Amino acid sequence: MSLPTVVVGATQVPFQHGGAEWHAAALLCQLRARGFRAELVQLPFQWDPREAALRSALAWRLLDFTQAGGLPVDLFIGTRFPSYAARHPAKVVDEPQAFWAEDYQPFVLSVGRLVSLKRVDLLLRAMSHLPPAAEARIVGEGPERAALETLAGQLGLGERVRFLGRLGDAETRALYARAGAVFYAPWDEDYGLVTLEAFQARRPVVTTHDTGGPLEFVSHEVTGLVAEPTPESVAAALARLLREPGLARRLGEAGHAAVAGLSWGDVVSALTGWAR
């Protein structure tokens, strides 16, 4: 029996590339590697103003994904809002990479787009409450970079905060491997790939009560620490992990165990209903 024809729906903010895009591209590769006839469809997207987000959702809703050039499409996989709005009678919504673990060093890692919803500013404000030896390394690009660099200067953080820009996979994984903690507290995130990457590298995650999707993986005092979305509360959580590498290791190991059963084979089987 032939395998289904699959469309993977993904959104793209022009000139930006991050975890959501990496995930969609990796999923496409894994589907094709298993024999599926799969194609990636991306539509541009922006959050602001609110009306633009609604128009993007409507665009997905209006498109016909049941066939493409006369070829029937058996399955549609939506990987990120608003691709979930697409209509298809068989629709599902949703690599482990080569991560490794080294010593837990006294720096906090943040990975992701530098946009307001990712709340990197919360990390910077928290850093101003931490001892001078604590550092933060921020991976990613985005429209908020200049404002965040200005804020870091206003807070007197100096060389304690390094804006590293967009890095390759290997460089980013090397940072995961040494971080004392990973900060990931976007507002009302739908999924949270950074959390899974941190756990793959046995790193504990500090997040907040209002972050959404990451809370499906981060359990307070089990796989990370869940703080209030205030600089003082986030700082207290980060300080614990940076001064207690034993605690960071225990939580990071628990996070790794929590995602150890996840594999691309599991993901593809779960999404498509086909085992191979």
PERATA-V639012 format. One record per residue. N is the residue number from 0. SS is DSSP state (H for helix, E for strand, L for the rest). PHI is phi in radians with two decimals (* if undefined). Layout:
n=[N:N]
ss=[SS:SS]
phi=[PHI:PHI]
This chain:
n=[0:1:2:3:4:5:6:7:8:9:10:11:12:13:14:15:16:17:18:19:20:21:22:23:24:25:26:27:28:29:30:31:32:33:34:35:36:37:38:39:40:41:42:43:44:45:46:47:48:49:50:51:52:53:54:55:56:57:58:59:60:61:62:63:64:65:66:67:68:69:70:71:72:73:74:75:76:77:78:79:80:81:82:83:84:85:86:87:88:89:90:91:92:93:94:95:96:97:98:99:100:101:102:103:104:105:106:107:108:109:110:111:112:113:114:115:116:117:118:119:120:121:122:123:124:125:126:127:128:129:130:131:132:133:134:135:136:137:138:139:140:141:142:143:144:145:146:147:148:149:150:151:152:153:154:155:156:157:158:159:160:161:162:163:164:165:166:167:168:169:170:171:172:173:174:175:176:177:178:179:180:181:182:183:184:185:186:187:188:189:190:191:192:193:194:195:196:197:198:199:200:201:202:203:204:205:206:207:208:209:210:211:212:213:214:215:216:217:218:219:220:221:222:223:224:225:226:227:228:229:230:231:232:233:234:235:236:237:238:239:240:241:242:243:244:245:246:247:248:249:250:251:252:253:254:255:256:257:258:259:260:261:262:263:264:265:266:267:268:269:270:271:272:273:274:275]
ss=[L:L:L:L:E:E:E:E:E:E:E:E:L:L:L:L:L:L:H:H:H:H:H:H:H:H:H:H:H:H:H:H:H:L:L:L:E:E:E:E:E:E:E:E:L:L:L:L:L:H:H:H:H:H:H:H:H:H:H:H:H:H:L:E:L:L:E:E:L:L:E:E:L:L:E:E:E:E:L:L:L:L:H:H:H:L:E:L:L:L:E:E:E:L:L:L:L:L:L:L:L:L:L:L:E:E:E:E:E:E:E:L:L:L:L:H:H:H:L:H:H:H:H:H:H:H:H:L:L:L:L:L:L:L:E:E:E:E:E:L:L:L:L:L:H:H:H:H:H:H:H:H:H:H:L:L:L:H:H:H:E:E:E:E:E:L:L:L:H:H:H:H:H:H:H:H:H:H:E:E:E:E:E:L:L:L:L:L:E:L:L:L:H:H:H:H:H:H:H:H:L:L:L:L:E:E:E:E:L:L:L:E:H:H:H:H:L:L:L:E:L:L:L:E:E:E:E:L:L:L:H:H:H:H:H:H:H:H:H:H:H:H:H:L:H:H:H:H:H:H:H:H:H:H:H:H:H:H:H:L:L:L:L:H:H:H:H:H:H:H:H:H:L:L:L:L]
phi=[*:-1.27:-1.38:-1.15:-1.58:-2.17:-1.89:-1.74:-1.60:-2.46:-1.79:-2.42:-1.49:-0.91:1.25:-2.23:-2.58:-2.63:-1.05:-1.11:-1.21:-1.06:-1.11:-1.09:-1.13:-1.17:-1.06:-1.03:-1.08:-1.20:-1.09:-1.12:-1.10:-1.68:1.70:-1.29:-1.55:-2.25:-2.46:-1.71:-2.07:-2.10:-2.13:-1.15:-2.61:-2.56:-1.40:-1.99:-1.27:-0.99:-1.10:-1.16:-1.13:-1.17:-1.13:-1.10:-1.11:-1.13:-1.04:-1.10:-1.16:-1.45:-1.41:-1.73:-1.87:-1.39:-2.68:-2.46:1.04:1.56:-1.58:-1.11:-1.77:-1.45:-2.59:-2.05:-1.99:-1.58:-1.81:-2.89:-1.02:-1.74:-1.09:-1.07:-1.34:-1.04:-1.73:-2.88:-1.14:-2.20:-2.13:-2.25:-2.15:-1.70:*:-0.58:-1.70:-1.47:-1.53:-2.55:-2.21:-2.16:-1.14:-1.58:-1.64:-1.39:-2.42:-1.74:-1.88:-2.18:-2.22:2.59:-1.12:-1.58:-2.25:-1.05:-1.15:-1.39:0.98:-1.16:-1.05:-1.11:-1.09:-1.07:-1.14:-1.14:-1.04:-1.19:-1.73:-1.69:-1.05:-1.01:-1.28:-1.35:-2.18:-2.31:-2.14:-2.02:-1.81:2.42:-2.20:2.84:-1.14:-1.59:-1.02:-1.06:-1.14:-1.20:-1.12:-1.11:-1.07:-1.03:-1.17:-1.12:-1.44:1.26:-1.40:0.92:-1.33:-1.19:-2.02:-2.02:-1.59:-1.67:1.25:-1.46:-1.99:-1.29:-1.01:-1.11:-1.13:-1.17:-1.13:-1.14:-1.23:-0.96:-1.10:-1.97:-1.13:-1.36:-2.87:-2.00:-1.65:-2.61:-2.41:-1.15:-1.42:0.89:-1.22:-1.46:-2.48:1.85:-1.11:-1.02:-1.03:-1.14:-1.12:-1.05:-1.15:-1.04:-1.65:1.06:-1.86:-1.30:-1.98:-1.79:-2.34:-2.26:-1.14:-1.91:-1.52:1.48:-0.88:-0.99:-1.22:-1.23:-2.00:-1.58:-1.83:-1.06:1.18:-2.01:-2.06:3.09:-2.23:-1.91:-1.92:-1.27:-1.37:-2.23:-1.00:-1.17:-1.19:-1.11:-1.07:-1.09:-1.16:-1.13:-1.06:-1.01:-1.24:-1.26:-1.61:-2.21:-1.03:-1.13:-1.16:-1.02:-1.15:-1.08:-1.19:-1.12:-1.14:-1.15:-1.11:-1.08:-1.13:-1.17:-1.89:-1.07:-1.42:-1.44:-2.54:-1.12:-1.07:-1.12:-1.08:-1.09:-1.08:-1.16:-1.32:-1.75:1.37:-2.02:-1.70:-2.61]
